[in-house]
Amino acid sequence: MSARIFQRPKNAMQSGKALLGQWILEFAPAEARVADPLMGWAGSGDTQAQVQLKFDSQEAAVAYASRHGISAEVHATPPRRLKLQTYADNFR
């Protein structure tokens, strides 16, 4: 069983920073998704793909993965770059 650990990204549609400190452990899909012949929806029998575990720190997520025998890959959070500009810059 493999998983990835990442930090929740900031929602681009909102200015709030709530829940940005959370780390998420998300399982990799174990089988490919196939189209349902009747409805055409994509689905699979893999229920682990629906599970997201939330942790307060990266160390807690890594410790959980190692304790339960899950091979986890940690994805580092890229640094945020602020593009500071004034309203007058829209007219240059």
Secondary structure by P-SEA (a helix, b strand, c coil): ccbbbbcccccccccccccccbbbbbbcccbbbbbcccccccccccccccbbbbbccaaaaaaaaaaaccbbbbbbbcbbbbbccccccccc
